[in-house]
């Protein structure tokens, strides 16, 4: 049988030959550049992405003949700047969240162009970023009608507005914070939020995976960007 013969031949391969093949597969080319350095901490990564986005936005605006400076702009110039930065016309991107809120954005403008270059697919990034950025808000909306939360909220209301006194439209911040601690509202919300956030993350597993993938690729692109050219004196970016 040809298949069996092939298997026997592979098993009979001399150990020296196997080592040679493995060495060839794992050899390193010192002349090839390694991957760009990406910061390890979340805060440093966020700073890198913000700086890269700003750099790409500035490059896009410069390509449209707009230079960002600290000097005051005339209304017409400011309108042109905002149109170039944010886009014009109807907003083409829209995501409606589980909370009922709808978030929209333009797909033109230099901000959109910068995010396309950085994340590769602006529409996908916009969708998953909006969802991920609002996971906590979704978790909070889910526990709002929980009996434990309603009971704790009622205790808090009685604390900030004792019987015989009208409930203030805007309770004193110190009283509100004290009552939230004393009535257990803070602890109840924290407990319910943790549980609901776990559920919400499971519901949005696909969006979270895509978010991490696009973000990781964006970090590599950001790290590859060349250093910006220093602005002339008196024309610092605003």
C-alpha positions in Angstrom: 0.0 0.0 0.0 1.6 3.4 -1.1 0.3 5.2 2.0 1.8 2.6 4.4 5.0 2.7 2.5 5.2 6.4 2.8 4.6 6.2 6.5 7.4 3.6 7.0 9.8 5.7 5.0 9.1 8.7 7.2 9.7 6.7 10.3 13.0 5.5 9.0 14.3 9.0 8.4 17.7 9.2 10.1 17.8 11.3 13.3 20.5 13.5 11.9 18.3 14.4 8.9 15.4 15.3 11.2 17.7 17.6 13.2 18.9 19.2 10.0 15.3 19.9 8.9 14.3 21.3 12.2 17.3 23.6 12.3 16.4 24.8 8.8 12.8 25.5 9.9 13.8 27.5 13.0 16.7 29.5 11.6 16.6 33.2 12.1 17.4 35.8 9.5 19.3 38.6 11.3 18.9 40.9 8.4 15.1 40.9 8.6 13.5 43.7 10.8 11.6 42.5 13.8 8.1 43.7 14.7 7.8 47.2 16.0 7.8 47.7 19.8 4.4 48.1 21.3 4.0 49.3 24.9 2.9 46.8 27.4 0.6 48.8 29.7 -2.9 49.7 28.6 -2.4 53.4 29.4 0.7 53.5 27.2 -1.0 51.7 24.4 -3.9 54.2 24.6 -1.5 57.1 24.4 0.2 55.5 21.4 -3.1 55.1 19.6 -4.2 58.7 20.4 -0.8 60.1 19.2 -1.0 58.1 16.0 -4.6 59.1 15.3 -3.7 62.8 15.8 -0.7 62.4 13.5 -2.8 60.9 10.7 -5.5 63.5 11.2 -2.9 66.3 10.9 -1.4 64.8 7.8 -4.9 64.5 6.2 -5.8 68.1 7.1 -2.4 69.3 5.7 -3.3 67.4 2.5 -6.4 69.5 2.3 -4.6 72.7 2.8 -5.5 73.1 6.5 -2.8 73.6 9.1 -3.8 73.2 12.7 -2.4 76.1 14.8 -3.0 77.7 18.1 -4.1 81.0 16.4 -7.8 82.0 16.6 -9.8 81.1 13.4 -12.5 83.2 11.7 -16.0 81.6 11.7 -15.7 80.6 8.1 -12.3 79.1 8.6 -13.6 77.2 11.7 -16.5 75.9 9.7 -14.2 74.7 7.0 -11.9 73.1 9.6 -14.8 71.2 11.3 -16.1 70.0 7.9 -12.7 68.7 6.9 -12.2 67.1 10.3 -15.6 65.5 11.0 -17.1 65.3 7.5 -20.3 66.7 6.1 -23.8 65.7 5.1 -25.8 62.9 6.7 -23.9 60.6 9.1 -23.3 57.3 7.3 -22.4 55.2 10.4 -25.0 54.2 13.0 -25.1 51.8 15.9 -28.2 51.3 18.1 -27.2 49.9 21.5 -29.1 47.5 23.7 -29.8 50.5 26.0 -31.8 52.1 23.2 -29.2 54.9 22.5 -28.1 55.4 19.0 -24.5 56.5 18.1 -23.7 58.0 14.7 -20.6 59.2 12.9 -19.4 60.3 9.5 -17.5 58.1 7.2 -15.8 61.0 5.5 -13.6 63.7 7.0 -10.0 63.4 8.2 -11.0 61.8 11.5 -12.6 58.9 9.6 -9.7 58.7 7.2 -7.2 58.5 10.1 -9.2 55.7 11.7 -9.4 53.8 8.4 -5.6 53.9 8.1 -5.1 53.0 11.7 -7.7 50.3 12.2 -8.0 49.0 8.6 -11.9 49.0 8.5 -13.5 52.1 9.9 -17.1 50.7 9.8 -16.1 47.5 11.7 -14.0 49.5 14.2 -16.8 52.1 14.8 -19.4 49.3 15.4 -17.3 47.3 17.9 -15.8 50.3 19.6 -19.2 51.7 20.3 -20.4 48.4 21.7 -17.3 47.8 23.8 -17.3 51.3 25.2 -20.9 50.9 26.3 -20.7 47.5 27.9 -20.9 49.0 31.4 -23.8 51.2 30.5 -25.6 48.1 29.1 -24.9 46.2 32.3 -26.3 49.0 34.4 -29.4 49.2 32.3 -30.0 45.4 32.8 -30.0 45.6 36.6 -32.0 48.8 36.9 -35.3 46.9 37.5 -33.7 44.2 39.6 -35.7 43.9 42.9 -32.6 44.2 45.0 -31.7 47.4 43.2 -35.2 48.9 43.5 -35.3 48.1 47.2 -31.9 49.8 47.8 -32.9 52.7 45.7 -36.0 53.2 47.7 -33.9 53.2 50.9 -31.6 55.8 49.3 -34.6 58.0 48.3 -35.9 57.9 51.9 -32.5 58.8 53.1 -32.0 61.9 51.0 -35.7 63.0 51.4 -36.9 62.0 54.9 -40.7 61.8 55.5 -42.4 65.2 55.6 -39.8 66.8 53.3 -40.1 67.0 49.5 -37.6 65.0 47.5 -35.0 67.5 46.3 -34.6 67.7 42.5 -30.8 67.6 42.9 -29.8 66.2 46.3 -26.7 67.6 47.9 -23.8 65.6 46.6 -22.5 64.9 50.0 -25.9 63.7 51.3 -26.3 61.6 48.2 -23.0 59.9 48.6 -23.5 59.3 52.3 -26.9 57.8 51.7 -25.6 55.6 48.9 -23.1 54.2 51.4 -25.4 53.9 54.4 -28.4 52.3 52.5 -26.2 49.8 50.7 -27.0 51.2 47.3 -23.4 51.5 46.3 -22.7 47.8 47.4 -25.8 46.6 45.6 -25.0 48.3 42.4 -21.4 47.1 42.4 -22.6 43.5 43.0 -25.3 43.6 40.3 -23.0 45.3 37.9 -20.3 42.6 38.2 -22.8 39.9 37.5 -24.5 41.7 34.6 -21.1 42.7 33.1 -20.1 39.1 32.9 -23.4 38.3 31.1 -23.0 41.3 28.8 -19.4 40.3 27.9 -20.6 36.8 27.0 -23.4 38.2 24.8 -20.9 40.4 22.9 -18.0 37.9 22.7 -17.8 38.3 18.9 -17.5 42.1 19.1 -14.9 41.9 21.9 -12.8 39.5 19.8 -13.0 41.8 16.8 -12.2 44.8 18.9 -9.1 43.2 20.3 -7.9 42.1 16.8 -8.4 45.5 15.2 -6.8 47.2 18.2 -3.8 44.9 18.2 -3.2 45.6 14.4 -3.7 49.3 15.0 -1.0 49.3 17.7 1.5 47.7 15.3 0.6 50.3 12.6 0.9 53.1 15.2 4.3 51.8 16.3 5.5 51.8 12.6 4.6 55.5 12.0 7.7 57.6 11.5 8.3 60.4 14.0 6.4 63.6 13.2 8.2 66.6 11.8 8.4 69.4 14.5 6.0 72.3 13.9 7.5 75.7 13.1 7.7 78.1 16.1 4.4 80.0 16.6 2.4 77.3 14.9 1.9 74.8 17.7 -1.1 72.5 17.1 -4.3 73.6 18.9 
